[in-house]
Amino acid sequence: MTSGTRELSVTAYVMLGMVAQLGVTTPYAVKQALRRSIGQYWPIPHAQLYAISGQLQEQGLLEGDQESSGRRRKTYYVTGAGRRALRQWLSRPGAEPAEIRSVAWLKLAFSDLGDPESLS
């Protein structure tokens, strides 16, 4: 990480990576691209993408421009510091435990609370 930049969440790295892949883009376009790619196994709430993009801009990892009229969309692109942060993250071994988000796993975790005949 660059000095003065706090450690990023995995979601922030996802945002950096998606913007790097898409080029100049909006959080809404990132949401659409996520839905077509990793969204099935790594869902991110749409509102969170807007918050994270602003935070990444404050940290100098994304740069943004806002339309002066019309829908006044804000577009972002990855800065040099953002690309370096993304490359550093990609080069680190994944020491975090695997994360699998599944309703089936949630039901299993609480299965002792259900009726044994109706569990599915």
C-alpha positions in Angstrom: 0.0 0.0 0.0 1.1 3.6 -0.5 1.9 5.6 2.6 -1.1 7.3 4.1 -3.5 4.7 2.7 -5.2 2.3 5.0 -5.5 -1.4 4.1 -8.4 -1.9 1.7 -11.3 -4.4 2.1 -11.7 -7.2 -0.4 -14.7 -5.3 -1.8 -12.5 -2.3 -2.4 -10.0 -4.4 -4.3 -13.0 -5.8 -6.4 -14.0 -2.3 -7.2 -10.4 -1.4 -8.2 -10.1 -4.5 -10.3 -13.4 -3.9 -12.1 -12.6 -0.3 -12.9 -9.2 -1.3 -14.1 -10.8 -3.9 -16.4 -13.5 -1.6 -17.7 -11.5 1.6 -18.0 -13.4 4.9 -17.5 -16.6 3.7 -16.0 -19.4 4.4 -13.5 -20.4 2.5 -10.3 -23.6 1.4 -12.1 -21.6 -0.1 -15.0 -19.4 -1.9 -12.5 -22.6 -3.3 -10.9 -23.7 -4.6 -14.3 -20.3 -6.1 -15.0 -20.2 -7.7 -11.6 -23.6 -9.3 -12.2 -22.3 -10.9 -15.4 -19.1 -12.1 -13.9 -18.3 -12.7 -10.2 -21.6 -11.5 -8.8 -23.0 -15.1 -8.5 -20.4 -16.0 -5.9 -19.2 -12.6 -4.7 -22.3 -10.3 -4.4 -21.8 -6.7 -3.5 -24.7 -4.3 -2.7 -25.1 -1.6 -5.3 -25.0 1.3 -2.8 -21.7 -0.1 -1.5 -20.0 0.4 -4.9 -20.8 4.2 -4.8 -19.4 4.5 -1.2 -16.3 2.5 -2.0 -15.6 4.5 -5.2 -15.7 7.7 -3.2 -13.3 6.3 -0.6 -10.9 5.1 -3.2 -10.9 8.5 -4.8 -10.2 10.1 -1.4 -7.2 7.8 -1.1 -5.9 8.6 -4.6 -6.5 5.1 -6.0 -9.3 6.2 -8.3 -9.8 9.5 -10.1 -13.3 10.7 -10.9 -15.0 13.2 -13.2 -18.7 14.3 -12.8 -20.8 15.3 -15.8 -21.8 19.0 -15.5 -25.3 18.4 -16.8 -27.8 15.7 -17.6 -27.7 12.8 -15.3 -24.5 14.2 -13.7 -23.0 10.7 -13.6 -19.6 10.3 -12.0 -17.1 8.3 -14.0 -13.9 6.8 -12.5 -10.6 5.5 -13.7 -7.7 3.8 -11.8 -4.7 6.0 -11.0 -1.1 4.8 -11.0 -1.3 4.4 -7.2 -4.5 2.3 -7.6 -2.8 0.0 -10.1 0.2 -0.4 -7.8 -2.2 -1.2 -4.8 -4.1 -3.7 -7.0 -0.9 -5.4 -8.1 0.5 -5.6 -4.6 -2.8 -7.2 -3.4 -2.8 -9.7 -6.3 0.8 -10.7 -5.5 0.1 -11.5 -1.8 -0.7 -15.1 -1.0 -4.4 -15.5 0.0 -4.0 -16.1 3.8 -7.7 -15.4 4.4 -10.0 -18.3 5.0 -12.1 -19.2 2.0 -15.4 -17.4 2.0 -18.4 -19.1 0.4 -21.8 -17.3 0.5 -24.6 -19.7 0.1 -28.1 -19.9 1.5 -27.6 -23.7 1.9 -24.7 -23.1 4.2 -26.7 -20.6 6.3 -29.6 -23.1 6.6 -27.1 -25.8 7.7 -25.7 -23.5 10.4 -29.2 -23.0 11.8 -30.6 -26.5 11.1 -30.7 -27.4 14.8 -33.4 -24.8 15.2 -35.7 -26.1 12.5 -38.2 -28.9 12.3 -36.3 -32.1 11.3 -39.1 -33.2 9.0 -39.3 -30.0 7.0 -35.6 -29.1 6.6 -34.6 -28.8 2.9 
